[in-house]
Amino acid sequence: MKRRNTWDPTASAFCGAMAGMTLTLVLESYDVFAGWFDGTDPYIHIATEMAVFAAGGALLFVALARRRHRASRKRRPND
């Protein structure tokens, strides 16, 4: 039996959120070591960017998973 390649949007959203949070941690670590925090509270700044990057990564990965799933279904005409 041939194994189907399914693109799970839930797993993709989780991976996208993790990628977004990792990117946020890298960028904010660089900001901390460079001393680029202006007069704002660092916690608010980091928490806001973490939420935005996690949501953006999740949405991006889900969109890519749905596109790949749709493309893989078009290639199998007998399904």
mmCIF file of the N, C-alpha and C atoms, coordinates in Angstrom:
data_MODEL
# 
_entry.id   MODEL 
# 
loop_
_atom_site.group_PDB 
_atom_site.id 
_atom_site.type_symbol 
_atom_site.label_atom_id 
_atom_site.label_alt_id 
_atom_site.label_comp_id 
_atom_site.label_asym_id 
_atom_site.label_entity_id 
_atom_site.label_seq_id 
_atom_site.pdbx_PDB_ins_code 
_atom_site.Cartn_x 
_atom_site.Cartn_y 
_atom_site.Cartn_z 
_atom_site.occupancy 
_atom_site.B_iso_or_equiv 
_atom_site.pdbx_formal_charge 
_atom_site.auth_seq_id 
_atom_site.auth_comp_id 
_atom_site.auth_asym_id 
_atom_site.auth_atom_id 
_atom_site.pdbx_PDB_model_num 
ATOM 1   N N  . MET A 1 1  ? 0.836  -1.175 0.000   1.00 0.00 ? 1  MET A N  1 
ATOM 2   C CA . MET A 1 1  ? 0.000  0.000  0.000   1.00 0.00 ? 1  MET A CA 1 
ATOM 3   C C  . MET A 1 1  ? 0.886  1.246  0.000   1.00 0.00 ? 1  MET A C  1 
ATOM 4   N N  . LYS A 1 2  ? 0.569  2.161  -0.867  1.00 0.00 ? 2  LYS A N  1 
ATOM 5   C CA . LYS A 1 2  ? 1.339  3.389  -0.985  1.00 0.00 ? 2  LYS A CA 1 
ATOM 6   C C  . LYS A 1 2  ? 0.963  4.362  0.129   1.00 0.00 ? 2  LYS A C  1 
ATOM 7   N N  . ARG A 1 3  ? 1.965  4.914  0.768   1.00 0.00 ? 3  ARG A N  1 
ATOM 8   C CA . ARG A 1 3  ? 1.720  5.860  1.859   1.00 0.00 ? 3  ARG A CA 1 
ATOM 9   C C  . ARG A 1 3  ? 1.379  7.228  1.287   1.00 0.00 ? 3  ARG A C  1 
ATOM 10  N N  . ARG A 1 4  ? 0.344  7.834  1.836   1.00 0.00 ? 4  ARG A N  1 
ATOM 11  C CA . ARG A 1 4  ? -0.060 9.171  1.399   1.00 0.00 ? 4  ARG A CA 1 
ATOM 12  C C  . ARG A 1 4  ? 0.737  10.231 2.141   1.00 0.00 ? 4  ARG A C  1 
ATOM 13  N N  . ASN A 1 5  ? 1.040  11.263 1.434   1.00 0.00 ? 5  ASN A N  1 
ATOM 14  C CA . ASN A 1 5  ? 1.741  12.388 2.033   1.00 0.00 ? 5  ASN A CA 1 
ATOM 15  C C  . ASN A 1 5  ? 0.704  13.439 2.414   1.00 0.00 ? 5  ASN A C  1 
ATOM 16  N N  . THR A 1 6  ? 0.334  13.459 3.686   1.00 0.00 ? 6  THR A N  1 
ATOM 17  C CA . THR A 1 6  ? -0.651 14.430 4.140   1.00 0.00 ? 6  THR A CA 1 
ATOM 18  C C  . THR A 1 6  ? 0.054  15.573 4.847   1.00 0.00 ? 6  THR A C  1 
ATOM 19  N N  . TRP A 1 7  ? -0.455 16.735 4.667   1.00 0.00 ? 7  TRP A N  1 
ATOM 20  C CA . TRP A 1 7  ? 0.106  17.929 5.279   1.00 0.00 ? 7  TRP A CA 1 
ATOM 21  C C  . TRP A 1 7  ? -0.860 18.385 6.354   1.00 0.00 ? 7  TRP A C  1 
ATOM 22  N N  . ASP A 1 8  ? -0.518 18.081 7.594   1.00 0.00 ? 8  ASP A N  1 
ATOM 23  C CA . ASP A 1 8  ? -1.382 18.378 8.728   1.00 0.00 ? 8  ASP A CA 1 
ATOM 24  C C  . ASP A 1 8  ? -1.269 19.848 9.107   1.00 0.00 ? 8  ASP A C  1 
ATOM 25  N N  . PRO A 1 9  ? -2.355 20.619 9.030   1.00 0.00 ? 9  PRO A N  1 
ATOM 26  C CA . PRO A 1 9  ? -2.270 22.039 9.371   1.00 0.00 ? 9  PRO A CA 1 
ATOM 27  C C  . PRO A 1 9  ? -2.001 22.288 10.853  1.00 0.00 ? 9  PRO A C  1 
ATOM 28  N N  . THR A 1 10 ? -2.444 21.390 11.726  1.00 0.00 ? 10 THR A N  1 
ATOM 29  C CA . THR A 1 10 ? -2.201 21.587 13.156  1.00 0.00 ? 10 THR A CA 1 
ATOM 30  C C  . THR A 1 10 ? -0.716 21.456 13.483  1.00 0.00 ? 10 THR A C  1 
ATOM 31  N N  . ALA A 1 11 ? -0.091 20.426 12.960  1.00 0.00 ? 11 ALA A N  1 
ATOM 32  C CA . ALA A 1 11 ? 1.346  20.245 13.189  1.00 0.00 ? 11 ALA A CA 1 
ATOM 33  C C  . ALA A 1 11 ? 2.138  21.366 12.530  1.00 0.00 ? 11 ALA A C  1 
ATOM 34  N N  . SER A 1 12 ? 1.692  21.804 11.376  1.00 0.00 ? 12 SER A N  1 
ATOM 35  C CA . SER A 1 12 ? 2.370  22.902 10.698  1.00 0.00 ? 12 SER A CA 1 
ATOM 36  C C  . SER A 1 12 ? 2.246  24.201 11.478  1.00 0.00 ? 12 SER A C  1 
ATOM 37  N N  . ALA A 1 13 ? 1.084  24.444 12.065  1.00 0.00 ? 13 ALA A N  1 
ATOM 38  C CA . ALA A 1 13 ? 0.897  25.653 12.881  1.00 0.00 ? 13 ALA A CA 1 
ATOM 39  C C  . ALA A 1 13 ? 1.805  25.625 14.098  1.00 0.00 ? 13 ALA A C  1 
ATOM 40  N N  . PHE A 1 14 ? 1.932  24.472 14.733  1.00 0.00 ? 14 PHE A N  1 
ATOM 41  C CA . PHE A 1 14 ? 2.819  24.344 15.884  1.00 0.00 ? 14 PHE A CA 1 
ATOM 42  C C  . PHE A 1 14 ? 4.266  24.604 15.486  1.00 0.00 ? 14 PHE A C  1 
ATOM 43  N N  . CYS A 1 15 ? 4.695  24.014 14.388  1.00 0.00 ? 15 CYS A N  1 
ATOM 44  C CA . CYS A 1 15 ? 6.075  24.227 13.924  1.00 0.00 ? 15 CYS A CA 1 
ATOM 45  C C  . CYS A 1 15 ? 6.309  25.682 13.537  1.00 0.00 ? 15 CYS A C  1 
ATOM 46  N N  . GLY A 1 16 ? 5.333  26.307 12.919  1.00 0.00 ? 16 GLY A N  1 
ATOM 47  C CA . GLY A 1 16 ? 5.453  27.717 12.558  1.00 0.00 ? 16 GLY A CA 1 
ATOM 48  C C  . GLY A 1 16 ? 5.533  28.626 13.770  1.00 0.00 ? 16 GLY A C  1 
ATOM 49  N N  . ALA A 1 17 ? 4.740  28.322 14.788  1.00 0.00 ? 17 ALA A N  1 
ATOM 50  C CA . ALA A 1 17 ? 4.790  29.114 16.020  1.00 0.00 ? 17 ALA A CA 1 
ATOM 51  C C  . ALA A 1 17 ? 6.139  28.946 16.712  1.00 0.00 ? 17 ALA A C  1 
ATOM 52  N N  . MET A 1 18 ? 6.656  27.731 16.729  1.00 0.00 ? 18 MET A N  1 
ATOM 53  C CA . MET A 1 18 ? 7.974  27.496 17.330  1.00 0.00 ? 18 MET A CA 1 
ATOM 54  C C  . MET A 1 18 ? 9.072  28.215 16.551  1.00 0.00 ? 18 MET A C  1 
ATOM 55  N N  . ALA A 1 19 ? 8.974  28.203 15.230  1.00 0.00 ? 19 ALA A N  1 
ATOM 56  C CA . ALA A 1 19 ? 9.965  28.914 14.415  1.00 0.00 ? 19 ALA A CA 1 
ATOM 57  C C  . ALA A 1 19 ? 9.884  30.416 14.660  1.00 0.00 ? 19 ALA A C  1 
ATOM 58  N N  . GLY A 1 20 ? 8.676  30.939 14.777  1.00 0.00 ? 20 GLY A N  1 
ATOM 59  C CA . GLY A 1 20 ? 8.506  32.368 15.057  1.00 0.00 ? 20 GLY A CA 1 
ATOM 60  C C  . GLY A 1 20 ? 9.048  32.759 16.416  1.00 0.00 ? 20 GLY A C  1 
ATOM 61  N N  . MET A 1 21 ? 8.803  31.927 17.419  1.00 0.00 ? 21 MET A N  1 
ATOM 62  C CA . MET A 1 21 ? 9.314  32.230 18.761  1.00 0.00 ? 21 MET A CA 1 
ATOM 63  C C  . MET A 1 21 ? 10.838 32.119 18.815  1.00 0.00 ? 21 MET A C  1 
ATOM 64  N N  . THR A 1 22 ? 11.392 31.162 18.091  1.00 0.00 ? 22 THR A N  1 
ATOM 65  C CA . THR A 1 22 ? 12.849 31.036 18.042  1.00 0.00 ? 22 THR A CA 1 
ATOM 66  C C  . THR A 1 22 ? 13.472 32.258 17.386  1.00 0.00 ? 22 THR A C  1 
ATOM 67  N N  . LEU A 1 23 ? 12.871 32.717 16.307  1.00 0.00 ? 23 LEU A N  1 
ATOM 68  C CA . LEU A 1 23 ? 13.362 33.913 15.637  1.00 0.00 ? 23 LEU A CA 1 
ATOM 69  C C  . LEU A 1 23 ? 13.270 35.126 16.563  1.00 0.00 ? 23 LEU A C  1 
ATOM 70  N N  . THR A 1 24 ? 12.193 35.219 17.322  1.00 0.00 ? 24 THR A N  1 
ATOM 71  C CA . THR A 1 24 ? 12.043 36.321 18.272  1.00 0.00 ? 24 THR A CA 1 
ATOM 72  C C  . THR A 1 24 ? 13.133 36.281 19.333  1.00 0.00 ? 24 THR A C  1 
ATOM 73  N N  . LEU A 1 25 ? 13.406 35.110 19.862  1.00 0.00 ? 25 LEU A N  1 
ATOM 74  C CA . LEU A 1 25 ? 14.446 34.992 20.891  1.00 0.00 ? 25 LEU A CA 1 
ATOM 75  C C  . LEU A 1 25 ? 15.815 35.391 20.351  1.00 0.00 ? 25 LEU A C  1 
ATOM 76  N N  . VAL A 1 26 ? 16.099 35.006 19.118  1.00 0.00 ? 26 VAL A N  1 
ATOM 77  C CA . VAL A 1 26 ? 17.381 35.379 18.518  1.00 0.00 ? 26 VAL A CA 1 
ATOM 78  C C  . VAL A 1 26 ? 17.467 36.888 18.323  1.00 0.00 ? 26 VAL A C  1 
ATOM 79  N N  . LEU A 1 27 ? 16.420 37.478 17.779  1.00 0.00 ? 27 LEU A N  1 
ATOM 80  C CA . LEU A 1 27 ? 16.429 38.916 17.537  1.00 0.00 ? 27 LEU A CA 1 
ATOM 81  C C  . LEU A 1 27 ? 16.477 39.719 18.835  1.00 0.00 ? 27 LEU A C  1 
ATOM 82  N N  . GLU A 1 28 ? 15.733 39.296 19.832  1.00 0.00 ? 28 GLU A N  1 
ATOM 83  C CA . GLU A 1 28 ? 15.727 40.028 21.095  1.00 0.00 ? 28 GLU A CA 1 
ATOM 84  C C  . GLU A 1 28 ? 17.023 39.837 21.875  1.00 0.00 ? 28 GLU A C  1 
ATOM 85  N N  . SER A 1 29 ? 17.638 38.675 21.745  1.00 0.00 ? 29 SER A N  1 
ATOM 86  C CA . SER A 1 29 ? 18.952 38.484 22.371  1.00 0.00 ? 29 SER A CA 1 
ATOM 87  C C  . SER A 1 29 ? 19.971 39.432 21.769  1.00 0.00 ? 29 SER A C  1 
ATOM 88  N N  . TYR A 1 30 ? 19.908 39.590 20.473  1.00 0.00 ? 30 TYR A N  1 
ATOM 89  C CA . TYR A 1 30 ? 20.806 40.533 19.808  1.00 0.00 ? 30 TYR A CA 1 
ATOM 90  C C  . TYR A 1 30 ? 20.542 41.963 20.285  1.00 0.00 ? 30 TYR A C  1 
ATOM 91  N N  . ASP A 1 31 ? 19.269 42.326 20.414  1.00 0.00 ? 31 ASP A N  1 
ATOM 92  C CA . ASP A 1 31 ? 18.923 43.668 20.906  1.00 0.00 ? 31 ASP A CA 1 
ATOM 93  C C  . ASP A 1 31 ? 19.421 43.899 22.330  1.00 0.00 ? 31 ASP A C  1 
ATOM 94  N N  . VAL A 1 32 ? 19.300 42.888 23.180  1.00 0.00 ? 32 VAL A N  1 
ATOM 95  C CA . VAL A 1 32 ? 19.747 43.026 24.570  1.00 0.00 ? 32 VAL A CA 1 
ATOM 96  C C  . VAL A 1 32 ? 21.258 43.210 24.629  1.00 0.00 ? 32 VAL A C  1 
ATOM 97  N N  . PHE A 1 33 ? 21.996 42.381 23.895  1.00 0.00 ? 33 PHE A N  1 
ATOM 98  C CA . PHE A 1 33 ? 23.455 42.480 23.936  1.00 0.00 ? 33 PHE A CA 1 
ATOM 99  C C  . PHE A 1 33 ? 23.971 43.737 23.248  1.00 0.00 ? 33 PHE A C  1 
ATOM 100 N N  . ALA A 1 34 ? 23.224 44.265 22.287  1.00 0.00 ? 34 ALA A N  1 
ATOM 101 C CA . ALA A 1 34 ? 23.635 45.499 21.614  1.00 0.00 ? 34 ALA A CA 1 
ATOM 102 C C  . ALA A 1 34 ? 23.182 46.730 22.400  1.00 0.00 ? 34 ALA A C  1 
ATOM 103 N N  . GLY A 1 35 ? 22.281 46.553 23.366  1.00 0.00 ? 35 GLY A N  1 
ATOM 104 C CA . GLY A 1 35 ? 21.802 47.669 24.166  1.00 0.00 ? 35 GLY A CA 1 
ATOM 105 C C  . GLY A 1 35 ? 20.832 48.575 23.434  1.00 0.00 ? 35 GLY A C  1 
ATOM 106 N N  . TRP A 1 36 ? 19.983 47.998 22.592  1.00 0.00 ? 36 TRP A N  1 
ATOM 107 C CA . TRP A 1 36 ? 19.080 48.782 21.757  1.00 0.00 ? 36 TRP A CA 1 
ATOM 108 C C  . TRP A 1 36 ? 17.682 48.920 22.327  1.00 0.00 ? 36 TRP A C  1 
ATOM 109 N N  . PHE A 1 37 ? 17.515 48.835 23.629  1.00 0.00 ? 37 PHE A N  1 
ATOM 110 C CA . PHE A 1 37 ? 16.199 49.058 24.215  1.00 0.00 ? 37 PHE A CA 1 
ATOM 111 C C  . PHE A 1 37 ? 16.058 50.530 24.539  1.00 0.00 ? 37 PHE A C  1 
ATOM 112 N N  . ASP A 1 38 ? 15.048 51.136 23.943  1.00 0.00 ? 38 ASP A N  1 
ATOM 113 C CA . ASP A 1 38 ? 14.798 52.543 24.254  1.00 0.00 ? 38 ASP A CA 1 
ATOM 114 C C  . ASP A 1 38 ? 14.005 52.619 25.559  1.00 0.00 ? 38 ASP A C  1 
ATOM 115 N N  . GLY A 1 39 ? 13.282 53.648 25.797  1.00 0.00 ? 39 GLY A N  1 
ATOM 116 C CA . GLY A 1 39 ? 12.622 53.884 27.071  1.00 0.00 ? 39 GLY A CA 1 
ATOM 117 C C  . GLY A 1 39 ? 11.469 52.956 27.403  1.00 0.00 ? 39 GLY A C  1 
ATOM 118 N N  . THR A 1 40 ? 11.131 52.002 26.557  1.00 0.00 ? 40 THR A N  1 
ATOM 119 C CA . THR A 1 40 ? 9.994  51.127 26.828  1.00 0.00 ? 40 THR A CA 1 
ATOM 120 C C  . THR A 1 40 ? 10.393 49.983 27.757  1.00 0.00 ? 40 THR A C  1 
ATOM 121 N N  . ASP A 1 41 ? 9.390  49.355 28.333  1.00 0.00 ? 41 ASP A N  1 
ATOM 122 C CA . ASP A 1 41 ? 9.615  48.203 29.194  1.00 0.00 ? 41 ASP A CA 1 
ATOM 123 C C  . ASP A 1 41 ? 10.036 47.007 28.328  1.00 0.00 ? 41 ASP A C  1 
ATOM 124 N N  . PRO A 1 42 ? 11.154 46.376 28.621  1.00 0.00 ? 42 PRO A N  1 
ATOM 125 C CA . PRO A 1 42 ? 11.610 45.252 27.779  1.00 0.00 ? 42 PRO A CA 1 
ATOM 126 C C  . PRO A 1 42 ? 10.630 44.079 27.757  1.00 0.00 ? 42 PRO A C  1 
ATOM 127 N N  . TYR A 1 43 ? 9.934  43.838 28.862  1.00 0.00 ? 43 TYR A N  1 
ATOM 128 C CA . TYR A 1 43 ? 8.995  42.717 28.892  1.00 0.00 ? 43 TYR A CA 1 
ATOM 129 C C  . TYR A 1 43 ? 7.852  42.933 27.899  1.00 0.00 ? 43 TYR A C  1 
ATOM 130 N N  . ILE A 1 44 ? 7.303  44.129 27.869  1.00 0.00 ? 44 ILE A N  1 
ATOM 131 C CA . ILE A 1 44 ? 6.211  44.433 26.935  1.00 0.00 ? 44 ILE A CA 1 
ATOM 132 C C  . ILE A 1 44 ? 6.700  44.291 25.500  1.00 0.00 ? 44 ILE A C  1 
ATOM 133 N N  . HIS A 1 45 ? 7.883  44.793 25.233  1.00 0.00 ? 45 HIS A N  1 
ATOM 134 C CA . HIS A 1 45 ? 8.462  44.736 23.889  1.00 0.00 ? 45 HIS A CA 1 
ATOM 135 C C  . HIS A 1 45 ? 8.654  43.277 23.449  1.00 0.00 ? 45 HIS A C  1 
ATOM 136 N N  . ILE A 1 46 ? 9.243  42.459 24.304  1.00 0.00 ? 46 ILE A N  1 
ATOM 137 C CA . ILE A 1 46 ? 9.524  41.062 23.954  1.00 0.00 ? 46 ILE A CA 1 
ATOM 138 C C  . ILE A 1 46 ? 8.227  40.258 23.843  1.00 0.00 ? 46 ILE A C  1 
ATOM 139 N N  . ALA A 1 47 ? 7.301  40.453 24.778  1.00 0.00 ? 47 ALA A N  1 
ATOM 140 C CA . ALA A 1 47 ? 6.044  39.698 24.746  1.00 0.00 ? 47 ALA A CA 1 
ATOM 141 C C  . ALA A 1 47 ? 5.218  40.037 23.501  1.00 0.00 ? 47 ALA A C  1 
ATOM 142 N N  . THR A 1 48 ? 5.210  41.308 23.119  1.00 0.00 ? 48 THR A N  1 
ATOM 143 C CA . THR A 1 48 ? 4.462  41.709 21.922  1.00 0.00 ? 48 THR A CA 1 
ATOM 144 C C  . THR A 1 48 ? 5.069  41.095 20.666  1.00 0.00 ? 48 THR A C  1 
ATOM 145 N N  . GLU A 1 49 ? 6.386  41.190 20.542  1.00 0.00 ? 49 GLU A N  1 
ATOM 146 C CA . GLU A 1 49 ? 7.030  40.606 19.362  1.00 0.00 ? 49 GLU A CA 1 
ATOM 147 C C  . GLU A 1 49 ? 6.901  39.092 19.349  1.00 0.00 ? 49 GLU A C  1 
ATOM 148 N N  . MET A 1 50 ? 6.945  38.462 20.518  1.00 0.00 ? 50 MET A N  1 
ATOM 149 C CA . MET A 1 50 ? 6.787  37.006 20.584  1.00 0.00 ? 50 MET A CA 1 
ATOM 150 C C  . MET A 1 50 ? 5.412  36.601 20.070  1.00 0.00 ? 50 MET A C  1 
ATOM 151 N N  . ALA A 1 51 ? 4.375  37.315 20.476  1.00 0.00 ? 51 ALA A N  1 
ATOM 152 C CA . ALA A 1 51 ? 3.016  36.995 20.034  1.00 0.00 ? 51 ALA A CA 1 
ATOM 153 C C  . ALA A 1 51 ? 2.861  37.219 18.530  1.00 0.00 ? 51 ALA A C  1 
ATOM 154 N N  . VAL A 1 52 ? 3.412  38.310 18.040  1.00 0.00 ? 52 VAL A N  1 
ATOM 155 C CA . VAL A 1 52 ? 3.281  38.623 16.614  1.00 0.00 ? 52 VAL A CA 1 
ATOM 156 C C  . VAL A 1 52 ? 4.044  37.612 15.757  1.00 0.00 ? 52 VAL A C  1 
ATOM 157 N N  . PHE A 1 53 ? 5.274  37.296 16.139  1.00 0.00 ? 53 PHE A N  1 
ATOM 158 C CA . PHE A 1 53 ? 6.071  36.364 15.354  1.00 0.00 ? 53 PHE A CA 1 
ATOM 159 C C  . PHE A 1 53 ? 5.514  34.946 15.426  1.00 0.00 ? 53 PHE A C  1 
ATOM 160 N N  . ALA A 1 54 ? 5.001  34.536 16.593  1.00 0.00 ? 54 ALA A N  1 
ATOM 161 C CA . ALA A 1 54 ? 4.418  33.196 16.713  1.00 0.00 ? 54 ALA A CA 1 
ATOM 162 C C  . ALA A 1 54 ? 3.164  33.072 15.856  1.00 0.00 ? 54 ALA A C  1 
ATOM 163 N N  . ALA A 1 55 ? 2.302  34.079 15.912  1.00 0.00 ? 55 ALA A N  1 
ATOM 164 C CA . ALA A 1 55 ? 1.080  34.042 15.100  1.00 0.00 ? 55 ALA A CA 1 
ATOM 165 C C  . ALA A 1 55 ? 1.416  34.103 13.605  1.00 0.00 ? 55 ALA A C  1 
ATOM 166 N N  . GLY A 1 56 ? 2.359  34.948 13.255  1.00 0.00 ? 56 GLY A N  1 
ATOM 167 C CA . GLY A 1 56 ? 2.750  35.050 11.850  1.00 0.00 ? 56 GLY A CA 1 
ATOM 168 C C  . GLY A 1 56 ? 3.371  33.769 11.324  1.00 0.00 ? 56 GLY A C  1 
ATOM 169 N N  . GLY A 1 57 ? 4.225  33.150 12.118  1.00 0.00 ? 57 GLY A N  1 
ATOM 170 C CA . GLY A 1 57 ? 4.831  31.878 11.716  1.00 0.00 ? 57 GLY A CA 1 
ATOM 171 C C  . GLY A 1 57 ? 3.803  30.782 11.572  1.00 0.00 ? 57 GLY A C  1 
ATOM 172 N N  . ALA A 1 58 ? 2.862  30.729 12.507  1.00 0.00 ? 58 ALA A N  1 
ATOM 173 C CA . ALA A 1 58 ? 1.811  29.716 12.435  1.00 0.00 ? 58 ALA A CA 1 
ATOM 174 C C  . ALA A 1 58 ? 0.952  29.904 11.187  1.00 0.00 ? 58 ALA A C  1 
ATOM 175 N N  . LEU A 1 59 ? 0.560  31.132 10.920  1.00 0.00 ? 59 LEU A N  1 
ATOM 176 C CA . LEU A 1 59 ? -0.251 31.396 9.721   1.00 0.00 ? 59 LEU A CA 1 
ATOM 177 C C  . LEU A 1 59 ? 0.502  31.075 8.438   1.00 0.00 ? 59 LEU A C  1 
ATOM 178 N N  . LEU A 1 60 ? 1.766  31.416 8.397   1.00 0.00 ? 60 LEU A N  1 
ATOM 179 C CA . LEU A 1 60 ? 2.574  31.134 7.213   1.00 0.00 ? 60 LEU A CA 1 
ATOM 180 C C  . LEU A 1 60 ? 2.706  29.631 6.978   1.00 0.00 ? 60 LEU A C  1 
ATOM 181 N N  . PHE A 1 61 ? 3.008  28.888 8.029   1.00 0.00 ? 61 PHE A N  1 
ATOM 182 C CA . PHE A 1 61 ? 3.190  27.443 7.879   1.00 0.00 ? 61 PHE A CA 1 
ATOM 183 C C  . PHE A 1 61 ? 1.867  26.745 7.528   1.00 0.00 ? 61 PHE A C  1 
ATOM 184 N N  . VAL A 1 62 ? 0.756  27.208 8.085   1.00 0.00 ? 62 VAL A N  1 
ATOM 185 C CA . VAL A 1 62 ? -0.547 26.616 7.748   1.00 0.00 ? 62 VAL A CA 1 
ATOM 186 C C  . VAL A 1 62 ? -0.885 26.896 6.289   1.00 0.00 ? 62 VAL A C  1 
ATOM 187 N N  . ALA A 1 63 ? -0.618 28.098 5.833   1.00 0.00 ? 63 ALA A N  1 
ATOM 188 C CA . ALA A 1 63 ? -0.885 28.425 4.424   1.00 0.00 ? 63 ALA A CA 1 
ATOM 189 C C  . ALA A 1 63 ? -0.042 27.556 3.496   1.00 0.00 ? 63 ALA A C  1 
ATOM 190 N N  . LEU A 1 64 ? 1.219  27.366 3.847   1.00 0.00 ? 64 LEU A N  1 
ATOM 191 C CA . LEU A 1 64 ? 2.081  26.509 3.027   1.00 0.00 ? 64 LEU A CA 1 
ATOM 192 C C  . LEU A 1 64 ? 1.626  25.055 3.071   1.00 0.00 ? 64 LEU A C  1 
ATOM 193 N N  . ALA A 1 65 ? 1.191  24.576 4.224   1.00 0.00 ? 65 ALA A N  1 
ATOM 194 C CA . ALA A 1 65 ? 0.720  23.193 4.341   1.00 0.00 ? 65 ALA A CA 1 
ATOM 195 C C  . ALA A 1 65 ? -0.541 22.978 3.515   1.00 0.00 ? 65 ALA A C  1 
ATOM 196 N N  . ARG A 1 66 ? -1.442 23.930 3.563   1.00 0.00 ? 66 ARG A N  1 
ATOM 197 C CA . ARG A 1 66 ? -2.672 23.793 2.763   1.00 0.00 ? 66 ARG A CA 1 
ATOM 198 C C  . ARG A 1 66 ? -2.374 23.832 1.266   1.00 0.00 ? 66 ARG A C  1 
ATOM 199 N N  . ARG A 1 67 ? -1.449 24.667 0.888   1.00 0.00 ? 67 ARG A N  1 
ATOM 200 C CA . ARG A 1 67 ? -1.058 24.735 -0.522  1.00 0.00 ? 67 ARG A CA 1 
ATOM 201 C C  . ARG A 1 67 ? -0.405 23.438 -0.977  1.00 0.00 ? 67 ARG A C  1 
ATOM 202 N N  . ARG A 1 68 ? 0.473  22.891 -0.142  1.00 0.00 ? 68 ARG A N  1 
ATOM 203 C CA . ARG A 1 68 ? 1.131  21.630 -0.487  1.00 0.00 ? 68 ARG A CA 1 
ATOM 204 C C  . ARG A 1 68 ? 0.128  20.481 -0.517  1.00 0.00 ? 68 ARG A C  1 
ATOM 205 N N  . HIS A 1 69 ? -0.820 20.483 0.398   1.00 0.00 ? 69 HIS A N  1 
ATOM 206 C CA . HIS A 1 69 ? -1.834 19.441 0.423   1.00 0.00 ? 69 HIS A CA 1 
ATOM 207 C C  . HIS A 1 69 ? -2.693 19.507 -0.836  1.00 0.00 ? 69 HIS A C  1 
ATOM 208 N N  . ARG A 1 70 ? -3.066 20.711 -1.218  1.00 0.00 ? 70 ARG A N  1 
ATOM 209 C CA . ARG A 1 70 ? -3.869 20.888 -2.428  1.00 0.00 ? 70 ARG A CA 1 
ATOM 210 C C  . ARG A 1 70 ? -3.083 20.469 -3.668  1.00 0.00 ? 70 ARG A C  1 
ATOM 211 N N  . ALA A 1 71 ? -1.789 20.802 -3.696  1.00 0.00 ? 71 ALA A N  1 
ATOM 212 C CA . ALA A 1 71 ? -0.957 20.432 -4.846  1.00 0.00 ? 71 ALA A CA 1 
ATOM 213 C C  . ALA A 1 71 ? -0.765 18.922 -4.922  1.00 0.00 ? 71 ALA A C  1 
ATOM 214 N N  . SER A 1 72 ? -0.616 18.263 -3.778  1.00 0.00 ? 72 SER A N  1 
ATOM 215 C CA . SER A 1 72 ? -0.425 16.822 -3.804  1.00 0.00 ? 72 SER A CA 1 
ATOM 216 C C  . SER A 1 72 ? -1.710 16.103 -4.206  1.00 0.00 ? 72 SER A C  1 
ATOM 217 N N  . ARG A 1 73 ? -2.868 16.672 -3.910  1.00 0.00 ? 73 ARG A N  1 
ATOM 218 C CA . ARG A 1 73 ? -4.132 16.057 -4.320  1.00 0.00 ? 73 ARG A CA 1 
ATOM 219 C C  . ARG A 1 73 ? -4.347 16.208 -5.823  1.00 0.00 ? 73 ARG A C  1 
ATOM 220 N N  . LYS A 1 74 ? -3.857 17.299 -6.412  1.00 0.00 ? 74 LYS A N  1 
ATOM 221 C CA . LYS A 1 74 ? -4.017 17.494 -7.852  1.00 0.00 ? 74 LYS A CA 1 
ATOM 222 C C  . LYS A 1 74 ? -3.168 16.525 -8.650  1.00 0.00 ? 74 LYS A C  1 
ATOM 223 N N  . ARG A 1 75 ? -2.056 16.089 -8.081  1.00 0.00 ? 75 ARG A N  1 
ATOM 224 C CA . ARG A 1 75 ? -1.163 15.167 -8.796  1.00 0.00 ? 75 ARG A CA 1 
ATOM 225 C C  . ARG A 1 75 ? -1.710 13.748 -8.825  1.00 0.00 ? 75 ARG A C  1 
ATOM 226 N N  . ARG A 1 76 ? -2.659 13.408 -7.942  1.00 0.00 ? 76 ARG A N  1 
ATOM 227 C CA . ARG A 1 76 ? -3.222 12.063 -7.886  1.00 0.00 ? 76 ARG A CA 1 
ATOM 228 C C  . ARG A 1 76 ? -4.630 12.087 -8.482  1.00 0.00 ? 76 ARG A C  1 
ATOM 229 N N  . PRO A 1 77 ? -4.773 11.860 -9.778  1.00 0.00 ? 77 PRO A N  1 
ATOM 230 C CA . PRO A 1 77 ? -6.100 11.969 -10.385 1.00 0.00 ? 77 PRO A CA 1 
ATOM 231 C C  . PRO A 1 77 ? -7.027 10.805 -10.027 1.00 0.00 ? 77 PRO A C  1 
ATOM 232 N N  . ASN A 1 78 ? -6.513 9.642  -9.617  1.00 0.00 ? 78 ASN A N  1 
ATOM 233 C CA . ASN A 1 78 ? -7.366 8.497  -9.321  1.00 0.00 ? 78 ASN A CA 1 
ATOM 234 C C  . ASN A 1 78 ? -7.824 8.450  -7.876  1.00 0.00 ? 78 ASN A C  1 
ATOM 235 N N  . ASP A 1 79 ? -7.593 9.493  -7.127  1.00 0.00 ? 79 ASP A N  1 
ATOM 236 C CA . ASP A 1 79 ? -7.937 9.482  -5.705  1.00 0.00 ? 79 ASP A CA 1 
ATOM 237 C C  . ASP A 1 79 ? -9.280 10.093 -5.435  1.00 0.00 ? 79 ASP A C  1 
# 
